[in-house]
């Protein structure tokens, strides 16, 4: 019924509880989950989850905020991206939130890493999982420069855990991307994000947990897991004034349309 389009089940606090989480997912009618890679070093563990469990899939990528890790070459991403049950490239993108004493100019390495992911996604014809924080202008500009404009040959993908403005959402949609909402949507302070959720077309929307982070209300502050993604769907159903079952069905169909090969 429900699909968690973005989680990190390989992280220790979730992996150690995996049997219980899978049972909770079943009870909550969460049928599928996409396990997201954030480094090449962890990719093996992410991919193992996808190969061991019929309702898990994997991506390959290096998170833009990860430093001091193996830098992905185009060939690294292509080789891993061709493995069974790897359905997307990322998460990737730009993150200028923790610049510290650095300038945006100093983040050229992030922008080059992002371009490498985009080129891999286009060669593989697999969608991008985009992370952008305090960097939406550059994120959108690089996507356009690399040919991601929603036309034939574009990889497309999803802006995950969306927290940007309506204008950024409109631009991402114009480039052919989906928008994914997380538990942040349930936070009292997130009215502007709920306004974005009211704007995004239902056929371009996904739901996620980004677990173990960002547990939705009423579990905010606790460890998140895919069994809680129905709370995101319930908030969307309230915003869109439709049954939660409709949100579950639509977002699951959208997941299938974006990430080819994820039918059970």
Secondary structure as GFF3:
##gff-version 3
##sequence-region A 1 264
A	DSSP	beta_strand	2	7	.	.	.	ID=ss1
A	DSSP	alpha_helix	12	15	.	.	.	ID=ss2
A	DSSP	alpha_helix	18	27	.	.	.	ID=ss3
A	DSSP	beta_strand	30	35	.	.	.	ID=ss4
A	DSSP	alpha_helix	40	52	.	.	.	ID=ss5
A	DSSP	beta_strand	56	60	.	.	.	ID=ss6
A	DSSP	alpha_helix	74	81	.	.	.	ID=ss7
A	DSSP	beta_strand	86	95	.	.	.	ID=ss8
A	DSSP	three_ten_helix	104	107	.	.	.	ID=ss9
A	DSSP	alpha_helix	108	124	.	.	.	ID=ss10
A	DSSP	beta_strand	127	133	.	.	.	ID=ss11
A	DSSP	alpha_helix	136	145	.	.	.	ID=ss12
A	DSSP	beta_strand	157	159	.	.	.	ID=ss13
A	DSSP	alpha_helix	166	174	.	.	.	ID=ss14
A	DSSP	beta_strand	178	181	.	.	.	ID=ss15
A	DSSP	three_ten_helix	183	186	.	.	.	ID=ss16
A	DSSP	alpha_helix	191	199	.	.	.	ID=ss17
A	DSSP	three_ten_helix	202	204	.	.	.	ID=ss18
A	DSSP	beta_strand	205	207	.	.	.	ID=ss19
A	DSSP	three_ten_helix	226	228	.	.	.	ID=ss20
A	DSSP	alpha_helix	229	240	.	.	.	ID=ss21
A	DSSP	alpha_helix	244	258	.	.	.	ID=ss22
###
